[in-house]
Amino acid sequence: MTREVKISIAPDVLSLLTRIHQHLADRGITAYLAGGMVRDILLGRDVEDIDIAVAGNALAVTSEIAAGLGGRYFPLDEENEVGRVVLSVADRKWELDFSTIEDGIEQDMARRDFTIDAMAIELAELLRRPESPMLIDPLHGEQDLNDSIIRAISASAFPADPVRLLRAVRLAAELSFTIHGETEALIRKYDHLIGSVAGERVREELLRLLVLPHGGQHLEHLEELGLLGEIFPELAQTKGVTQPKEHYWDVFEHSLRTVKAVDFLLREGDWDYAGPEVMEAAPWSEELAQHFSREVGHGSTRKSLLRLVALLHDIAKPKTRTVEESGRTRFLGHAREGALAVTDIMERLRFSKRETKLVELMVRHHLRPTQMSQEGLPTPRAIYRYFRDTGEVGIDTLFFSLADHLAARGKNLDLAHWREHAEVMSYVLAKHAEEEKLAPPPKLVDGHDLIDIFGLSPGPRFAEILEAVREAQAAGEISTREEALNYIENTLNIRLSEKK
């Protein structure tokens, strides 16, 4: 089915497409815009990535295009001849994906995932008539697009490429579409196949889902379709694991609710168990908004990793659960064990080393914010120790702590206790912000002083002494070299006999 459509394409996209067409035309290669690119053009969305199907070997074409345009070439799928060019034009990064048409464009569309991604526009046709090209739509994708429906092309769509199971949920979330009932039934039938997908492909779809507002809602959708436990079998083990009476939900429900609480605190979702006074007490600023929007890796931001931590932070509770004779339930060491477990998960899904380290740190220290002070505001020394240990996830972990509080109490939230918790977190954030604006404090003593003045030999004790001095300096207890030397001698009990 072919018909004329009215569209609008940004000048920079048209310019890039013109350059691509020139390279292809010189080689006599017919090309079509396809997949998500056509879908986004019809929806009037900004084109982020370019999908092109070519009547020729796409890997060879991709390599030549990369060389001609000054980009980098990556073979995405050598067996099915899918390649990618990564290109920067005027400070904008583009990903150009090329696939091979084996036996005609309509047959190519029939092998794709969803009807809304099974439309094409011939590239030469588009450049001739950029405002009213002919749309190739053999499977009525435009109608499903107008009806906001995600519909699988056939029953074999998911076995052919199981990552589509996750992509269906991501597209529905991204576009605010509904997955067709028959397609949902197919996802439930084939949910187990997601385990056969390469970790990096699962990670890519998961991150695109977690960066969106209402992340908790989208994860609940994955759970309803049977996918969440297939992606995270360790999380499935937390179902039905009861907690102390302070917790409103079991471990599994608490984990999902913690993601929803993160959404709420990020101003990207609702929390059903709170009035405006709960939001008013929580810290927020433009600086925090910018912080959580910062990119960590390719495809991940601080907010997407925070949502992942919220989902997985209690993953070791089944392993560490004990019930004392008094009936008290405890999870001793679950933060430490959880950090080890999430490291395995992150590596399985091929996250970068930095992404893995940040998530591991947050899970390992997720209880620390509430341990800085048993009563009242934490001391400068406690704040120093906290940020020393949590490093670049200190702010994120404070924010997580607030979400954890909301998801622990649920409907039984005590407003006074919430305000106390939020006040402490706001205080620590403010103190940290003040420290960040100041110049780094001067080094009062160093290893040479420990050797020359105290006669100590280099070793592990050096680091302990120097760290104790830095801590005392951060706490405001010392500020000069003389005070530091006295502190080492009198407070740290470096004996006079150890001096030269």
matplotlib code that plots the C-alpha trace (Angstrom):
import matplotlib.pyplot as plt

x = [0.0, 1.5, 0.1, 1.2, 1.9, 2.5, 5.6, 8.1, 11.8, 14.4, 17.0, 19.9, 18.4, 17.7, 21.2, 22.7, 20.3, 21.4, 25.0, 24.2, 22.1, 25.0, 27.3, 24.7, 23.6, 27.1, 27.2, 23.7, 22.3, 18.6, 17.9, 14.8, 14.2, 12.7, 11.7, 11.7, 12.9, 9.8, 7.6, 9.1, 8.8, 5.1, 4.6, 6.4, 9.1, 12.7, 14.8, 17.4, 18.8, 18.7, 17.6, 18.2, 17.5, 19.6, 19.4, 22.9, 25.4, 24.7, 28.1, 30.0, 27.7, 28.2, 32.0, 32.0, 29.6, 31.7, 34.8, 33.0, 31.4, 34.3, 32.5, 33.3, 32.1, 30.7, 29.3, 26.3, 25.2, 27.5, 25.2, 22.2, 24.3, 23.5, 26.1, 26.3, 28.1, 28.7, 29.1, 29.4, 28.0, 28.0, 28.5, 25.6, 26.2, 24.3, 23.9, 23.2, 22.0, 22.1, 20.4, 20.2, 17.0, 17.0, 14.0, 12.1, 11.1, 7.6, 9.0, 11.6, 8.9, 7.1, 10.1, 10.2, 8.9, 5.8, 3.5, 4.4, 8.0, 7.1, 6.9, 9.4, 10.0, 12.4, 15.3, 15.4, 11.7, 12.0, 14.6, 12.5, 9.4, 10.5, 7.1, 4.9, 6.7, 5.0, 4.8, 5.2, 2.9, 2.0, 0.9, -1.2, 1.3, 0.1, -3.4, -1.9, 0.3, -2.9, -4.6, -1.5, -1.2, 1.9, 1.1, 3.4, 3.6, 3.3, 3.4, 7.0, 8.2, 9.4, 11.1, 12.8, 14.4, 13.5, 14.8, 11.6, 9.8, 11.5, 11.3, 7.5, 7.3, 9.9, 8.1, 4.8, 6.4, 8.3, 5.3, 2.5, 1.0, -0.9, 0.3, -2.4, -4.0, -2.8, 0.7, 0.7, -0.4, 2.5, 4.9, 3.7, 4.1, 7.6, 8.8, 11.4, 13.2, 14.6, 17.2, 18.7, 19.4, 22.9, 23.3, 24.3, 21.0, 18.9, 20.9, 20.3, 16.5, 16.4, 18.3, 16.0, 13.1, 14.6, 15.5, 11.8, 9.5, 7.3, 10.0, 8.3, 5.2, 7.1, 8.9, 5.5, 4.5, 7.5, 6.4, 2.8, 4.1, 6.5, 9.7, 11.1, 11.9, 13.4, 15.8, 16.5, 15.9, 17.6, 14.8, 12.1, 13.5, 12.5, 8.7, 7.0, 10.0, 8.4, 10.0, 9.8, 6.6, 8.2, 7.9, 4.5, 5.4, 7.4, 10.9, 9.7, 6.9, 9.1, 11.7, 9.2, 7.7, 11.1, 11.5, 8.1, 9.2, 12.4, 10.1, 8.1, 11.1, 12.6, 9.3, 8.7, 5.9, 3.2, 3.2, -0.3, 0.4, 1.4, 0.0, 1.8, 3.4, 5.6, 6.9, 7.4, 9.8, 12.0, 15.0, 15.0, 16.7, 17.7, 21.2, 19.8, 17.7, 20.9, 22.8, 20.4, 20.2, 24.0, 25.2, 27.2, 27.8, 26.5, 22.7, 22.8, 22.2, 22.3, 18.6, 18.4, 21.1, 19.3, 16.1, 18.1, 19.6, 16.1, 15.0, 17.9, 19.1, 17.5, 18.3, 20.4, 17.6, 16.5, 20.0, 20.6, 17.2, 17.2, 14.4, 15.5, 13.9, 12.1, 10.5, 12.5, 13.4, 16.9, 18.9, 22.4, 25.0, 22.4, 23.9, 27.4, 26.0, 23.7, 26.7, 28.3, 25.1, 24.5, 28.1, 27.4, 24.1, 25.8, 28.6, 26.0, 24.2, 27.5, 27.4, 30.6, 33.0, 32.0, 28.3, 28.9, 31.0, 28.5, 25.6, 27.8, 28.7, 25.1, 23.9, 26.8, 26.2, 22.4, 21.9, 24.7, 22.5, 20.4, 23.5, 25.3, 23.4, 21.3, 19.6, 19.7, 21.9, 25.1, 28.5, 31.0, 33.1, 30.2, 29.5, 33.1, 33.2, 30.0, 31.2, 34.7, 33.2, 30.4, 32.5, 30.7, 27.4, 27.0, 24.2, 22.5, 22.6, 21.1, 18.2, 17.8, 17.5, 14.4, 12.8, 13.6, 11.9, 8.7, 8.6, 9.3, 6.4, 3.9, 0.4, 1.8, 4.1, 4.7, 4.8, 7.0, 9.6, 9.6, 10.2, 13.1, 14.6, 14.2, 15.7, 18.8, 19.2, 18.7, 21.3, 23.9, 23.3, 23.6, 26.9, 28.3, 27.3, 29.1, 32.3, 32.2, 32.3, 35.4, 39.0, 40.4, 41.8, 45.6, 47.6, 48.8, 51.2, 52.5, 54.4, 57.8, 56.7, 55.8, 59.3, 61.3, 59.5, 58.0, 60.6, 57.9, 58.7, 56.4, 53.6, 49.8, 49.9, 50.9, 47.5, 45.6, 47.4, 47.1, 43.4, 42.8, 44.4, 42.3, 39.2, 40.0, 40.7, 37.3, 35.6, 37.2, 39.2, 42.6, 43.5, 47.3, 50.4, 51.3, 47.8, 48.1, 51.5, 50.1, 47.0, 49.2, 51.2, 48.5, 45.3, 46.6, 49.1, 52.2, 54.6, 57.6, 59.8, 58.9, 60.4, 63.9]
y = [0.0, 3.3, 6.8, 10.4, 11.8, 15.3, 15.6, 18.1, 17.3, 19.5, 21.1, 19.4, 16.0, 16.8, 18.0, 14.8, 12.6, 14.5, 13.6, 10.0, 9.8, 11.2, 8.5, 5.8, 7.2, 7.2, 3.4, 2.8, 1.7, 2.2, 3.1, 3.6, 5.4, 2.7, 1.7, 4.1, 7.0, 6.9, 6.5, 9.5, 11.6, 10.8, 11.6, 15.0, 14.0, 15.0, 12.5, 11.2, 8.3, 7.4, 4.0, 3.1, -0.1, -0.6, -2.9, -4.2, -5.4, -3.1, -3.8, -2.8, 0.3, 1.3, 1.0, 3.2, 5.8, 6.0, 6.7, 9.2, 11.2, 11.0, 8.8, 5.6, 2.2, -0.6, -3.9, -4.5, -7.8, -9.4, -12.5, -10.3, -7.6, -4.6, -1.9, 1.5, 4.8, 7.1, 10.6, 14.1, 17.0, 20.6, 19.4, 16.9, 13.1, 10.9, 7.1, 5.9, 2.3, 0.4, -2.9, -5.1, -5.6, -9.2, -9.6, -6.3, -3.5, -4.9, -8.3, -6.5, -4.6, -7.9, -9.2, -6.3, -6.1, -3.9, -2.4, 1.1, 0.3, -1.4, 1.7, 3.1, 6.1, 5.8, 8.2, 9.6, 10.1, 12.0, 14.3, 15.1, 15.8, 16.4, 17.7, 15.1, 11.9, 8.5, 6.3, 2.5, 1.0, -2.7, -3.5, -0.5, 0.9, 4.4, 3.4, 1.9, 5.0, 7.1, 4.8, 4.7, 1.0, -1.3, -4.4, -7.2, -8.0, -11.7, -14.5, -15.2, -11.6, -12.3, -15.7, -14.2, -11.5, -11.8, -8.3, -7.1, -8.3, -5.5, -3.1, -3.3, -2.1, 0.6, 1.9, 2.0, 4.0, 6.3, 7.1, 6.8, 4.0, 0.8, -2.6, -4.6, -7.4, -10.1, -8.7, -8.7, -12.4, -13.2, -11.4, -13.5, -16.7, -15.9, -14.0, -16.7, -15.9, -12.6, -14.6, -15.6, -12.0, -10.6, -8.6, -5.3, -5.4, -5.8, -3.1, -0.7, -1.2, -1.1, 2.2, 3.8, 2.7, 3.9, 7.4, 8.1, 9.7, 7.2, 4.6, 2.6, 2.3, 1.0, -1.6, -2.7, -3.2, -5.5, -7.4, -7.8, -9.2, -11.7, -10.0, -8.4, -11.6, -13.0, -10.1, -10.1, -13.6, -12.4, -9.9, -12.5, -14.3, -11.4, -12.0, -12.9, -12.1, -10.4, -7.6, -6.0, -4.2, -0.9, -1.9, -1.7, -4.1, -7.3, -6.9, -7.2, -4.7, -2.4, -2.5, -1.5, 1.2, 2.6, 3.3, 5.0, 7.1, 8.1, 9.2, 11.3, 12.9, 13.6, 15.4, 12.7, 10.7, 10.5, 9.0, 7.8, 8.0, 11.6, 15.1, 18.2, 18.6, 15.5, 17.0, 20.4, 18.9, 17.1, 18.9, 20.1, 22.7, 23.3, 22.1, 18.8, 18.5, 19.1, 16.6, 13.7, 14.5, 14.2, 11.4, 8.7, 6.3, 5.9, 5.8, 6.1, 9.1, 9.5, 9.3, 6.0, 4.5, 5.8, 4.0, 0.8, 1.1, 1.6, -1.6, -3.7, -2.3, -5.0, -7.9, -9.7, -9.7, -13.3, -14.5, -12.6, -12.9, -14.3, -14.4, -14.2, -16.1, -12.9, -12.9, -10.0, -10.2, -9.0, -8.7, -8.3, -7.5, -7.2, -4.0, -5.6, -8.8, -6.7, -4.8, -8.0, -9.2, -6.1, -6.1, -9.6, -8.3, -5.2, -7.3, -9.7, -6.9, -5.5, -2.1, -0.1, -0.3, 3.2, 2.5, -0.7, 1.0, 3.8, 1.3, -0.9, 2.1, 3.2, -0.3, -0.8, 2.5, 2.8, 2.7, 5.3, 8.5, 7.4, 6.3, 9.7, 10.8, 9.0, 12.3, 15.8, 17.0, 15.2, 16.6, 17.9, 14.8, 12.5, 14.4, 14.3, 10.5, 10.0, 11.8, 10.3, 6.8, 7.4, 9.6, 10.8, 9.0, 10.9, 13.1, 10.3, 8.1, 10.8, 11.1, 7.4, 7.4, 9.6, 7.3, 4.3, 6.0, 6.6, 3.1, 1.5, 3.3, 3.4, 4.3, 4.5, 7.4, 9.5, 13.1, 14.3, 11.5, 12.2, 15.9, 15.1, 12.8, 15.3, 18.1, 16.0, 15.2, 18.8, 19.9, 17.5, 18.5, 22.2, 21.6, 19.6, 22.4, 24.9, 22.8, 22.3, 26.1, 26.5, 26.0, 22.6, 22.9, 23.1, 20.0, 20.5, 17.5, 14.8, 11.6, 13.4, 14.9, 11.5, 10.3, 13.4, 14.5, 11.3, 8.8, 6.5, 4.1, 4.2, 1.7, 1.3, 3.3, 6.4, 6.4, 6.0, 8.9, 11.3, 10.4, 11.1, 14.5, 15.3, 14.2, 16.5, 19.3, 18.8, 18.7, 22.1, 20.7, 21.8, 24.3, 24.9, 22.8, 23.2, 22.0, 19.0, 18.0, 18.3, 16.3, 13.5, 13.4, 13.9, 12.6, 9.8, 8.9, 8.7, 8.0, 10.3, 7.3, 6.9, 10.4, 10.9]
z = [0.0, -1.1, -0.6, -0.3, 3.1, 4.4, 6.5, 7.7, 8.1, 9.8, 7.5, 9.2, 8.6, 5.0, 4.5, 6.0, 3.9, 0.8, 1.4, 2.1, -1.1, -3.2, -2.0, -2.7, -6.1, -7.3, -6.7, -8.2, -4.8, -4.1, -0.5, 1.7, 5.0, 7.2, 10.7, 13.6, 11.5, 9.4, 12.4, 14.1, 11.0, 10.7, 14.4, 14.0, 16.5, 16.3, 14.3, 16.6, 14.6, 10.9, 9.7, 6.0, 4.1, 1.0, -2.0, -1.6, 1.0, 3.9, 5.6, 2.5, 2.1, 5.7, 5.5, 2.4, 3.9, 7.0, 4.9, 2.7, 5.5, 7.9, 10.4, 12.3, 11.1, 13.3, 12.1, 14.3, 12.9, 10.3, 9.8, 8.8, 7.3, 9.6, 10.1, 11.8, 11.1, 14.1, 12.8, 14.2, 12.2, 13.6, 17.2, 16.8, 17.0, 14.6, 14.4, 10.9, 10.7, 7.4, 6.8, 3.7, 1.6, 0.5, -1.7, -2.0, 0.3, 1.2, 2.1, 4.2, 6.0, 6.7, 8.6, 11.0, 14.6, 14.8, 12.2, 13.2, 12.3, 9.0, 6.8, 4.3, 2.1, -0.9, -0.2, -3.7, -3.6, -0.3, -1.6, -4.7, -2.7, 0.9, 2.0, 0.3, -0.5, -1.1, 2.0, 1.5, 4.2, 3.4, 6.9, 7.7, 10.2, 9.8, 11.0, 14.2, 14.6, 14.5, 17.0, 19.3, 19.2, 19.3, 17.3, 16.4, 12.7, 13.2, 15.8, 14.8, 15.5, 19.0, 18.4, 15.4, 17.7, 21.4, 22.3, 20.7, 23.9, 25.8, 22.9, 22.8, 26.4, 25.8, 22.7, 24.5, 27.3, 25.0, 22.7, 25.4, 23.2, 24.2, 23.4, 21.5, 23.5, 21.1, 21.2, 25.0, 24.9, 22.6, 24.9, 27.9, 25.8, 24.8, 27.9, 28.7, 25.4, 26.7, 28.6, 25.2, 24.2, 24.4, 27.6, 25.8, 23.8, 27.0, 28.7, 25.8, 25.9, 29.7, 29.9, 27.3, 29.5, 32.8, 31.5, 30.9, 33.5, 35.4, 35.5, 38.2, 36.2, 33.2, 35.4, 36.7, 33.1, 32.5, 35.6, 34.4, 31.1, 32.9, 31.7, 34.8, 36.5, 33.3, 33.1, 36.9, 38.3, 41.5, 42.0, 41.5, 44.5, 46.7, 46.1, 49.3, 51.5, 54.5, 56.4, 59.9, 60.8, 59.9, 56.3, 54.5, 51.7, 51.2, 49.6, 46.0, 46.3, 48.3, 45.5, 42.8, 45.0, 45.7, 41.9, 42.0, 45.0, 43.0, 40.2, 42.6, 44.2, 40.7, 39.8, 37.1, 38.7, 41.3, 44.8, 45.8, 49.6, 50.0, 50.0, 49.0, 52.4, 51.6, 48.4, 50.1, 52.7, 50.1, 48.8, 45.1, 43.0, 39.4, 40.3, 41.5, 38.3, 36.2, 38.4, 37.7, 34.0, 33.5, 31.3, 32.9, 30.0, 26.5, 27.1, 30.9, 33.1, 36.8, 37.0, 35.1, 37.3, 40.4, 39.3, 38.7, 42.2, 43.6, 41.9, 43.0, 46.4, 48.5, 46.2, 48.8, 51.5, 50.8, 51.3, 54.5, 56.2, 59.7, 62.4, 66.0, 68.9, 69.8, 66.3, 65.0, 61.3, 60.3, 57.1, 58.4, 55.7, 52.9, 51.7, 51.3, 49.8, 47.5, 46.2, 45.1, 43.5, 41.5, 40.3, 38.8, 37.2, 35.8, 34.3, 32.8, 31.1, 29.8, 31.7, 31.6, 34.5, 35.6, 35.5, 37.5, 40.1, 40.7, 41.1, 43.3, 45.5, 45.9, 46.9, 49.3, 51.0, 50.7, 54.5, 55.2, 55.0, 58.0, 59.9, 59.9, 63.0, 65.6, 66.7, 65.3, 62.5, 61.6, 62.6, 60.1, 60.7, 59.9, 56.7, 55.7, 56.2, 54.3, 51.1, 51.5, 51.3, 48.8, 46.4, 43.4, 44.3, 47.6, 46.4, 44.6, 47.7, 49.8, 47.4, 47.3, 51.0, 50.8, 48.3, 50.4, 53.4, 51.4, 50.0, 53.4, 55.2, 52.3, 53.6, 57.2, 56.6, 59.7, 58.5, 61.4, 60.9, 57.2, 57.8, 60.1, 57.5, 54.7, 56.9, 57.6, 53.9, 52.9, 55.5, 54.3, 50.7, 51.7, 53.6, 50.7, 48.2, 50.5, 50.5, 46.7, 46.3, 48.5, 47.4, 48.4, 52.0, 52.3, 53.1, 56.7, 56.8, 54.5, 54.6, 54.8, 58.1, 59.5, 58.5, 59.4, 62.6, 64.0, 62.7, 61.3, 58.5, 55.3, 55.5, 55.8, 59.0, 57.0, 55.2, 58.4, 60.1, 57.2, 56.7, 60.4, 60.0, 56.9, 58.9, 61.8, 59.4, 57.7, 61.2, 62.0, 64.9, 63.3, 60.7, 60.9, 60.5, 64.2, 65.3, 62.9, 64.4, 67.9, 66.9, 65.6, 68.8, 71.4, 69.9, 67.7, 70.4, 68.3, 71.2, 71.8, 71.7, 68.0, 67.3, 66.1]

ax = plt.figure().add_subplot(projection="3d")
ax.plot(x, y, z, "-o")
ax.set_aspect("equal")
plt.show()
